[in-house]
Amino acid sequence: MADTRDTLFRQWTMLQKLPRHPQNMATQAMVAYLRDEGFTVTSRTVERDLAKLSTIFGYTSEEDGRSQLWFWPHKFKTIDIPGLDPSTALAFSLAEKHLSQLLPPATLELLGPYFQRAAEVLDTSHATPLGPWRDKVRVIGVGPKLQPAKIDESIQTTLYQALLNSTRVELVYEARAQEAPRTYEFSPLALVSRQGVLYLVGPFWDYGNVVQIALHRVHSVQPTSKSVHIPGGFNIDTYIEKQAGFSYPTGSGHIGLVLIFSGGAGTHLEERPLSEDQITVHLEDDRLQIQATVLDTDDLAWWILGFGPNVEVLKPAVLRKKVAEITSDTAAIYSRHQDI
């Protein structure tokens, strides 16, 4: 009985470890993995199990010299143990609707089998209250829906693998301000999705600062065996939240922001404050004064300008002047083309 149980555990461990195409796993790599997991196995046993289980579960292999490389087909359906219950299936369905606006097609395709299985579970659950929920829930964004940037799938896979393995890559990258692509050695330390664009964060070569690499601007990539370089103290949460790495700080640090909203434009800030120290004052004519300590960033100015004439910056004076100049320049453009 114990031998049967051990065999079952070993085989299930193998099935879980097999990657999905285009990734693969050689027989010898599987042997090493199983031994690390505490199983006593021989190469012949693993070869026999892999061949036998492939006829049952449907994964496949290809030869590479003297090695046999094993993998699940790219769009192979997921195996649910335990089975996917309707509540979990609904969570996957909602995640699909939300992620479809954030991630490029190549990334969504990796999750396709899980979304497909969730849809199958919900399609057979119409007798339960959860079945119709997919037809009752929607996820929408702000502003026009932009088309996702196109990312080469092989490039994306190589970069993800380097991120997971903590190894450097050599890539040909074309930054927005560059006239031509350039070659860099890059250490991927973190992956960030921002407004539908995927970025890798990390340093070039052994530099002490990190940069942001947009995946859709990578022309080509080659993996290396070199471990990543991690600048001292780097933490992705600190970089995003405290250093405002994706909000583009102006260098002024934290500022005492005072805004006056009209026309009901700022009422949502009573429910979702700008900061923990926010002070809200209701003025005459249904105007609203908001005072908060925030980090001065380009994002902050763009956000304020989005309210148009329904907001006025009182403080700080530098930001008030900046917004006034942008507003004046915009008005001048429209005044020159009134006949259009």
C-alpha positions as CSV (number, residue, x, y, z in Angstrom):
1,M,0.0,0.0,0.0
2,A,2.8,2.4,0.9
3,D,4.6,1.7,-2.4
4,T,1.4,2.4,-4.3
5,R,0.9,5.7,-2.4
6,D,4.5,6.8,-2.9
7,T,4.3,6.0,-6.6
8,L,1.1,8.1,-6.9
9,F,2.7,11.0,-5.1
10,R,5.8,10.8,-7.3
11,Q,3.8,10.7,-10.5
12,W,1.6,13.6,-9.4
13,T,4.6,15.6,-8.5
14,M,6.0,15.0,-12.0
15,L,2.7,16.1,-13.7
16,Q,2.8,19.3,-11.7
17,K,6.4,20.1,-12.6
18,L,6.0,19.6,-16.4
19,P,5.9,23.1,-18.0
20,R,3.6,24.3,-20.8
21,H,5.0,24.8,-24.3
22,P,7.2,26.6,-25.4
23,Q,9.0,25.6,-22.1
24,N,10.1,22.0,-21.7
25,M,11.8,19.7,-19.2
26,A,14.4,17.1,-20.0
27,T,14.2,13.6,-18.4
28,Q,17.4,14.1,-16.4
29,A,16.2,17.5,-15.1
30,M,13.0,15.7,-13.9
31,V,15.2,13.0,-12.2
32,A,17.2,15.7,-10.4
33,Y,14.0,17.6,-9.3
34,L,12.4,14.4,-7.9
35,R,15.5,13.6,-5.9
36,D,15.5,17.1,-4.5
37,E,11.9,16.5,-3.5
38,G,12.9,13.4,-1.5
39,F,12.0,10.7,-4.0
40,T,14.4,7.8,-4.6
41,V,14.3,7.3,-8.4
42,T,16.3,6.1,-11.3
43,S,16.4,7.6,-14.8
44,R,14.8,4.4,-16.2
45,T,11.9,4.7,-13.7
46,V,11.3,8.4,-14.6
47,E,11.5,7.6,-18.4
48,R,8.9,4.8,-18.0
49,D,6.6,7.0,-15.9
50,L,6.7,9.9,-18.3
51,A,6.0,7.7,-21.3
52,K,3.1,5.9,-19.6
53,L,1.5,9.0,-18.1
54,S,1.7,10.8,-21.4
55,T,-0.7,8.3,-23.0
56,I,-3.2,9.0,-20.2
57,F,-2.9,12.8,-19.7
58,G,-2.0,13.9,-23.2
59,Y,1.3,15.8,-22.7
60,T,4.0,15.2,-25.3
61,S,7.7,15.3,-25.9
62,E,10.3,15.9,-28.6
63,E,13.9,14.7,-29.0
64,D,16.9,17.0,-28.7
65,G,20.0,15.0,-29.5
66,R,20.1,12.3,-26.9
67,S,17.6,14.1,-24.6
68,Q,13.9,13.7,-24.4
69,L,12.1,17.0,-23.7
70,W,8.7,16.9,-22.1
71,F,5.9,19.5,-22.0
72,W,2.2,20.2,-21.9
73,P,0.7,21.4,-25.2
74,H,0.3,25.2,-25.4
75,K,-3.5,25.2,-25.1
76,F,-3.9,22.0,-23.0
77,K,-6.9,22.1,-20.6
78,T,-6.1,22.4,-16.9
79,I,-6.5,19.4,-14.6
80,D,-8.5,20.3,-11.5
81,I,-7.7,18.4,-8.3
82,P,-9.7,19.4,-6.4
83,G,-12.3,20.3,-9.0
84,L,-12.9,24.0,-9.7
85,D,-16.0,25.0,-7.7
86,P,-18.4,27.6,-9.1
87,S,-17.3,30.3,-6.6
88,T,-13.6,30.0,-7.7
89,A,-14.7,29.8,-11.3
90,L,-16.5,33.1,-11.0
91,A,-13.4,34.6,-9.5
92,F,-11.4,33.5,-12.6
93,S,-14.1,34.9,-14.8
94,L,-14.0,38.3,-13.2
95,A,-10.2,38.3,-13.3
96,E,-10.4,37.6,-17.0
97,K,-12.6,40.6,-17.6
98,H,-10.4,42.8,-15.6
99,L,-7.0,41.6,-16.9
100,S,-8.2,41.8,-20.5
101,Q,-7.9,45.6,-20.1
102,L,-4.5,45.4,-18.4
103,L,-2.4,42.7,-20.1
104,P,-1.3,42.1,-23.7
105,P,-2.7,39.1,-25.6
106,A,0.4,37.0,-25.2
107,T,0.1,37.2,-21.4
108,L,-3.7,36.5,-21.5
109,E,-3.1,33.5,-23.7
110,L,-0.9,31.9,-20.9
111,L,-4.0,32.1,-18.6
112,G,-6.4,30.9,-21.4
113,P,-6.7,27.3,-20.2
114,Y,-7.7,28.4,-16.7
115,F,-10.2,30.9,-18.0
116,Q,-11.6,28.3,-20.3
117,R,-12.1,25.8,-17.5
118,A,-13.8,28.5,-15.4
119,A,-16.2,29.2,-18.2
120,E,-17.0,25.5,-18.6
121,V,-17.8,25.2,-14.9
122,L,-20.1,28.3,-14.9
123,D,-21.8,27.1,-18.1
124,T,-22.8,23.9,-16.3
125,S,-23.8,25.8,-13.2
126,H,-26.9,27.7,-14.4
127,A,-29.0,25.7,-11.9
128,T,-27.1,27.5,-9.2
129,P,-27.2,31.3,-8.3
130,L,-23.6,31.7,-9.6
131,G,-24.2,30.6,-13.1
132,P,-25.8,33.8,-14.5
133,W,-23.3,36.1,-12.7
134,R,-21.0,36.4,-15.7
135,D,-23.8,38.1,-17.6
136,K,-24.3,40.6,-14.7
137,V,-20.8,41.8,-14.0
138,R,-18.7,44.1,-16.1
139,V,-15.3,45.9,-15.6
140,I,-14.8,49.3,-17.2
141,G,-11.9,51.7,-17.2
142,V,-11.4,55.5,-17.4
143,G,-11.0,57.3,-20.7
144,P,-10.9,55.7,-24.2
145,K,-10.0,52.0,-24.3
146,L,-6.6,51.8,-25.8
147,Q,-5.4,48.8,-27.8
148,P,-2.8,46.7,-26.1
149,A,0.8,47.1,-27.2
150,K,2.1,44.2,-29.3
151,I,4.7,42.1,-27.6
152,D,6.7,39.3,-29.3
153,E,5.7,36.1,-27.4
154,S,9.2,34.6,-27.6
155,I,10.7,37.8,-26.2
156,Q,8.2,37.9,-23.4
157,T,8.8,34.3,-22.5
158,T,12.6,34.7,-22.4
159,L,12.2,37.9,-20.2
160,Y,9.8,36.2,-17.8
161,Q,12.1,33.2,-17.5
162,A,15.1,35.5,-16.7
163,L,12.9,37.3,-14.1
164,L,12.0,34.0,-12.4
165,N,15.6,32.6,-12.6
166,S,17.2,35.9,-11.4
167,T,19.5,36.0,-14.4
168,R,20.6,38.8,-16.7
169,V,19.7,39.2,-20.3
170,E,21.3,41.0,-23.2
171,L,18.6,42.9,-25.1
172,V,18.2,45.3,-28.0
173,Y,15.9,48.1,-26.8
174,E,14.5,51.2,-28.3
175,A,13.6,53.9,-25.8
176,R,11.0,56.4,-26.7
177,A,13.5,59.3,-27.0
178,Q,16.2,57.3,-28.9
179,E,16.7,57.5,-32.6
180,A,17.8,53.9,-33.0
181,P,17.8,50.7,-30.8
182,R,20.7,50.0,-28.6
183,T,22.1,46.9,-26.9
184,Y,22.1,46.6,-23.1
185,E,22.9,44.1,-20.4
186,F,19.8,44.2,-18.1
187,S,18.9,42.7,-14.8
188,P,15.1,42.1,-14.5
189,L,14.2,42.5,-10.9
190,A,10.4,43.1,-11.0
191,L,7.4,43.1,-13.4
192,V,4.9,46.0,-13.3
193,S,1.6,46.4,-15.2
194,R,0.6,50.1,-15.6
195,Q,-2.4,51.2,-17.7
196,G,-2.1,48.2,-20.0
197,V,1.7,48.4,-20.5
198,L,4.1,45.8,-19.1
199,Y,7.4,47.1,-17.6
200,L,10.4,45.3,-16.3
201,V,12.3,47.2,-13.6
202,G,16.0,46.8,-13.0
203,P,19.5,48.2,-13.7
204,F,21.7,48.2,-16.8
205,W,25.0,46.4,-16.3
206,D,26.2,47.0,-12.7
207,Y,24.8,50.5,-12.3
208,G,23.3,51.7,-9.0
209,N,20.1,53.0,-10.4
210,V,17.1,51.1,-11.8
211,V,15.2,51.9,-15.1
212,Q,11.9,50.8,-16.6
213,I,11.9,48.6,-19.7
214,A,8.7,48.5,-21.7
215,L,8.3,45.0,-23.0
216,H,6.8,46.1,-26.4
217,R,10.0,48.2,-27.1
218,V,12.3,45.2,-26.8
219,H,13.5,44.2,-30.3
220,S,15.4,41.1,-29.3
221,V,16.7,39.3,-26.2
222,Q,19.3,36.7,-25.4
223,P,19.5,35.0,-22.0
224,T,22.7,34.8,-20.1
225,S,24.0,32.7,-17.1
226,K,25.0,35.7,-15.1
227,S,23.1,36.4,-11.9
228,V,21.2,39.7,-11.7
229,H,22.7,42.8,-10.2
230,I,20.6,44.2,-7.3
231,P,21.3,47.8,-6.3
232,G,21.6,48.2,-2.6
233,G,18.3,48.4,-0.8
234,F,16.1,47.9,-3.9
235,N,12.5,47.0,-3.1
236,I,9.8,47.1,-5.8
237,D,7.1,48.4,-3.3
238,T,9.4,51.1,-2.0
239,Y,10.2,52.1,-5.6
240,I,6.6,52.3,-6.6
241,E,5.0,53.8,-3.4
242,K,7.7,55.8,-1.6
243,Q,9.9,56.8,-4.5
244,A,7.0,57.1,-6.9
245,G,9.0,55.5,-9.6
246,F,6.0,55.2,-12.0
247,S,4.6,58.7,-11.1
248,Y,7.6,60.6,-12.3
249,P,8.6,62.8,-9.2
250,T,9.6,66.4,-10.0
251,G,12.3,66.5,-7.3
252,S,10.3,68.8,-5.0
253,G,9.5,66.1,-2.5
254,H,6.2,66.2,-0.5
255,I,4.2,69.4,-0.8
256,G,1.2,71.0,1.0
257,L,-1.4,70.8,-1.7
258,V,-4.5,73.0,-1.5
259,L,-7.2,72.7,-4.1
260,I,-10.7,74.2,-4.6
261,F,-13.2,72.1,-6.5
262,S,-16.5,73.3,-8.0
263,G,-19.4,71.6,-9.8
264,G,-19.1,68.5,-7.6
265,A,-15.8,67.6,-9.2
266,G,-14.0,66.7,-5.9
267,T,-16.7,65.0,-3.9
268,H,-15.2,61.6,-4.5
269,L,-12.1,62.7,-2.5
270,E,-14.3,62.6,0.6
271,E,-14.6,58.9,0.2
272,R,-11.1,58.3,-1.2
273,P,-8.8,60.9,0.3
274,L,-5.5,62.0,-1.3
275,S,-3.6,61.4,2.0
276,E,-4.1,60.4,5.6
277,D,-3.8,64.0,6.7
278,Q,-6.4,65.3,4.2
279,I,-8.6,68.2,5.5
280,T,-11.9,68.8,3.7
281,V,-13.8,72.1,4.0
282,H,-17.2,72.8,2.4
283,L,-17.3,76.4,1.1
284,E,-20.0,78.6,-0.3
285,D,-21.6,77.8,-3.7
286,D,-21.1,74.1,-3.2
287,R,-17.3,74.4,-3.6
288,L,-15.0,72.1,-1.8
289,Q,-11.5,72.8,-0.5
290,I,-9.1,69.9,-0.2
291,Q,-5.8,70.2,1.7
292,A,-3.4,67.3,1.8
293,T,0.3,66.4,1.9
294,V,1.3,64.6,-1.3
295,L,4.4,63.8,-3.3
296,D,4.9,66.3,-6.2
297,T,4.9,64.4,-9.4
298,D,4.1,64.9,-13.1
299,D,1.1,62.5,-12.5
300,L,-0.2,64.9,-10.0
301,A,-0.2,67.8,-12.5
302,W,-1.8,65.7,-15.2
303,W,-4.5,64.6,-12.7
304,I,-5.3,68.2,-11.7
305,L,-5.5,69.3,-15.4
306,G,-8.0,66.5,-16.0
307,F,-10.6,68.5,-14.0
308,G,-10.4,71.4,-16.4
309,P,-12.1,74.6,-15.0
310,N,-13.6,72.8,-12.1
311,V,-10.4,72.9,-10.0
312,E,-8.1,75.7,-8.8
313,V,-4.7,75.2,-7.3
314,L,-4.1,77.5,-4.3
315,K,-0.9,76.0,-3.0
316,P,1.9,75.5,-3.6
317,A,2.7,78.6,-5.7
318,V,5.0,76.7,-8.1
319,L,2.4,74.1,-9.0
320,R,-0.3,76.9,-9.3
321,K,2.0,78.7,-11.8
322,K,2.7,75.5,-13.7
323,V,-1.0,74.6,-14.1
324,A,-1.9,78.2,-15.0
325,E,0.8,78.3,-17.8
326,I,-0.3,75.0,-19.3
327,T,-3.9,76.1,-19.2
328,S,-3.0,79.4,-20.8
329,D,-0.9,77.7,-23.5
330,T,-3.8,75.3,-24.3
331,A,-6.3,78.2,-24.6
332,A,-3.9,80.0,-27.0
333,I,-3.8,76.9,-29.2
334,Y,-7.5,76.8,-29.5
335,S,-7.8,80.6,-30.0
336,R,-5.6,80.4,-33.1
337,H,-7.8,77.8,-34.7
338,Q,-11.3,79.0,-34.0
339,D,-12.5,78.5,-37.6
340,I,-11.8,74.7,-37.7
